[in-house]
């Protein structure tokens, strides 16, 4: 069987069942999907596991998570993988855009929004063969194209289609006897999570609701300039209450 190289157009011999190969004429790495022959790239990690865990800890200490998560959470497992994505370069109105679609089912959110630096891509090579960290794609190219169409993309504007394997550190951690997972992009240090111990909104709602009621009652019952003094005192109390809630939640 022969396929056409997407780079130089040469005919390349393919053994039945072969999915990854290198063009013998231009050395381009290609991936053979059931419906399409596309480029095959690898994205190398720029951070190691300790730095990826440090990124996770910084995220845990952020404003969205419950207080003390970065200190109390225990990392129970770590896995490094090269996750497959469909990578499309699109030219529209003189501007170049990148669209990304997972090439394998995943619970990890944020994959589609990842920034893939084209300058850091390299062709898949013989040294990658047998690397168990490289996950096989399970979403067909045609399904990814259908997703593009549903996003309103004109297929004729696609200038590059590729299968790209991106580096991800998958962390499992335990917090208050509950298990969670998080992924850290090995090229950008971005943290992606689906479920995590978040701050409770109820204390903030109580403070905000109480402040609204107090301001309303003061405006109804007091005249000028007493109402201004009452507003200032109430505002100070609300600020102190908000700070206390933020420190404890």
C-alpha positions, 0 to 999 in steps of 0.5 A: 500500500502507498500513501502520499506524504503531506509535505513533499507529495511523494508516494510512501510504502506502508505496511498493513496496520502501520500508523506511524512512519517517516517519509523516506524522501523528506524525513517528515513524520506522518500519522496514518488515520483511517481517512487521512495522512497528516503530520505527526509532531511531538511537543517536548516538556520544558519543566520536570516533575518537581517543577510541575508539582510546584506549579500545582502547589501554587495553583492550590494556594490560589484564590479559587481553592479552599484555604490550606489546600497547598499545605494539607493536600498529599500527592499520592501518585504521578504519571507522565504522558504524551497526550494526543491532540488534533492540531489545526492551523487556520488562515482567516482574513489574513490572521493565523489561528490554532484550533485544538481537539483531543484525539483521545477521550479525556476528563481533563478540561482545558485541553482545547484552550491550551497554547501550543507553541509551533516553534517547539514542535518536532517530528516524531522519530525512531527514538520515540518508538516504544515510548510507553508514555505516548498514548495512542489516538482514539478519535478519528481525524474525520471526527475532529474535522466535524468538530471544526465544522460545528465550530463554524470553521471553513475547512478550505481555510485549514493550512495544516493538520497534524497529530501532536503529542503534548506532555502532561503530568497527571497528579493524584492527591488526597485532601480530607479523605477525598481523592482528586486529580489534576493535570499540569501541562509540561510545556506551559505549566498550566494547571487543568482540573475538573473537580477540586476542593473549592471555597464555599460561597455561602459565607460571602453570600451571608456577608453580602446579603447582610450588608445589602439589608443594612444599607437599605434599612439605614437609607430608609430610617436615617436622614442626612447627614446621619445616614452617611455616618451609618454607611461609613460604619457599616462599610467598615464592618463589612470590610472586616467581616469580608477579610475574616471570611477570606482568611478562614474559608 
